[in-house]
Amino acid sequence: MNNMTEIFRLLSEVFRNVFDESEVVISRETSAKDVPQWDSLMHVALIINVEKAFGVRFLSSEVAGLQNLGELADLIEAKLKS
């Protein structure tokens, strides 16, 4: 699964589950400021669930610099390719 469309499809499922928002629509530009419930605790839950869903592991330094879901998707893609 290194197709960006497929990555975003699964990332959307994870996002909806973590934030309990069945109607939420995400994009590459979506960031914490766009989602009222997205605080530091929810960020940790999101990252853990993304790791499980994609079968990858992130270093805290990789996650700390992410600005939006597009950057997260790019990181997922890079992890899946390596």
ZIPE-V561485 format. One record per pair of residues at least 4 apart in sequence whose C-alpha atoms are under 7 Angstrom apart, sorted by the first residue. I is the first residue (numbers start at 1). J is the second residue. D is the distance in whole Angstrom. If there is no record, write none. Layout:
{{I J D} {I J D}}
This chain:
{{1 6 7} {2 7 7} {2 77 6} {2 80 6} {2 81 7} {3 7 6} {4 8 6} {5 9 6} {6 10 6} {7 11 6} {7 73 7} {8 12 6} {9 13 7} {10 14 6} {11 15 6} {11 50 7} {12 16 6} {12 26 7} {13 17 6} {14 18 6} {14 49 7} {14 50 6} {15 19 6} {15 46 7} {16 20 5} {16 21 5} {16 22 5} {16 24 7} {17 21 7} {18 45 7} {18 46 6} {26 30 6} {27 69 7} {28 68 7} {28 69 5} {28 70 4} {29 68 6} {29 69 6} {29 70 6} {30 34 6} {30 68 5} {30 69 6} {31 67 7} {31 68 4} {31 69 6} {32 38 5} {38 42 5} {38 43 6} {39 43 6} {40 44 6} {41 45 6} {42 46 6} {43 47 6} {44 48 6} {45 49 6} {46 50 6} {47 51 6} {48 52 6} {49 53 6} {50 54 6} {51 55 6} {51 56 5} {51 57 6} {52 56 7} {56 79 7} {58 62 6} {58 63 7} {59 63 7} {60 64 6} {61 65 7} {66 71 6} {66 72 6} {67 71 7} {68 72 7} {69 73 6} {70 74 6} {71 75 6} {72 76 6} {73 77 6} {74 78 6} {75 79 6} {76 80 6} {77 81 6} {78 82 6}}
